[in-house]
Amino acid sequence: MQDFRKLKVWEKSHQLTLDVYRVTLHFPNHELLGLTNQLRRSVASIPANIAEGCGRSTSKEMKQTFNITRGSATEAEYHLLLAHQLDYISNLDYERLNAEIIEIKRMLSALMTKVSPKQPEMASIDLQKDHRQATSIAPRKHQQSKKSDEKLITENR
């Protein structure tokens, strides 16, 4: 198990949740059980699902939970767009919050790439590294395996 609080993506999504709660305080009262609730729930499920994923016992379960989390982020992205088009959110707030959601989705994708189902335990995954490192590691490994494959082909000839 990993401490979810150490993940940058969790920190960002937690801050996004706090920001969305603050912005939705100004939504019309008639939206309290509608869009306000839907936006808050979808955005709050992002850090909650990340925490849940870190509590999973296998990499496969963890990756599946992060995939669900990315779906929640996409749902929040839509609710945010709807709130903006209904003029409940200013252009400035919308652009800022939407950019955060997009960045969180990118970070989740990078984290999912890093969490390989071949790894038996999550403890072998260093989740504290920056998400950009996760995306830069994969191509290098691919290049190394490609060189190894070429070497084997050459040796077998």
Secondary structure, 3 states (H helix, E strand, C coil): CCCHHHCHHHHHHHHHHHHHHHHHCCCCHHHCCCHHHHHHHHHHHHHHHHHHHHCCCCHHHHHHHHHHHHHHHHHHHHHHHHHHHCCCCCHHHHHHHHHHHHHHHHHHHHHHHHCCCCCCCHHHCCCCCCHHHHHHHHHHHHHHHHHHHHHHHHHHC
